[in-house]
Amino acid sequence: MGSLFYRQSSQTSIHDDTLVGITVGYQEKDLQNSVRKGGGVWDKEQKLRFLKYGKAVEPGPAERIVQTDKAISI
């Protein structure tokens, strides 16, 4: 699987195994499938998809990564 989002910088403090919440629109079926294939999961309560940061590094929509206070496990 290709990666999905930019690393914000090479000096980021986010570890590759950290789960990050990302916004994916209802109509973005290809992106939803890519996140699933990368091991991501849907959190119904937060209405976000969660994926390990290390899988979320392809050039593109870095603004989709959102900060959350609630932890989930995959």
C-alpha positions in Angstrom: 0.0 0.0 0.0 1.2 3.5 -0.7 1.2 5.9 2.1 -1.6 8.5 2.5 -0.3 11.8 4.0 2.7 14.0 4.2 5.0 13.8 7.2 4.7 17.3 8.7 8.5 17.5 9.0 11.5 15.3 9.3 11.8 16.5 12.9 8.2 15.6 13.9 7.6 14.4 17.4 5.0 11.9 16.2 6.2 8.3 16.4 5.3 6.1 13.4 3.3 3.7 15.6 1.1 6.5 17.0 -2.5 6.3 15.9 -3.7 9.5 14.3 -7.3 10.4 13.5 -7.9 11.4 9.9 -11.0 12.9 8.2 -12.2 11.0 5.2 -15.4 12.1 3.4 -18.3 9.7 2.9 -17.9 9.8 -0.9 -14.1 9.2 -0.7 -14.4 5.4 -1.2 -10.9 4.9 -2.6 -9.3 6.7 0.3 -11.5 4.8 2.8 -10.3 1.5 1.2 -6.7 2.6 1.3 -7.0 3.4 5.0 -8.6 0.0 5.7 -5.8 -1.8 3.7 -3.2 0.1 5.8 -4.8 -1.2 9.0 -6.9 1.8 9.8 -10.2 1.6 11.6 -13.4 3.6 11.9 -14.3 5.1 15.2 -18.1 5.7 15.1 -18.2 7.8 18.2 -15.5 10.3 17.0 -16.5 9.9 13.3 -12.9 9.6 12.4 -10.7 6.9 10.8 -7.6 6.0 12.8 -4.3 4.9 11.2 -0.8 4.6 12.4 1.2 7.8 11.5 3.9 5.7 9.8 1.3 4.6 7.3 0.0 8.1 6.7 2.9 9.7 4.8 2.1 10.1 1.1 2.1 13.5 -0.5 -1.3 14.9 -0.2 -3.8 16.0 2.4 -1.8 16.4 5.6 -4.5 18.7 6.8 -6.7 15.6 7.3 -4.8 14.5 10.4 -6.6 15.8 13.4 -5.7 15.9 17.1 -7.9 13.8 19.4 -8.0 13.3 23.2 -9.5 9.9 23.2 -7.3 6.9 22.6 -8.4 3.9 20.6 -6.6 0.6 19.9 -6.3 -1.4 16.7 
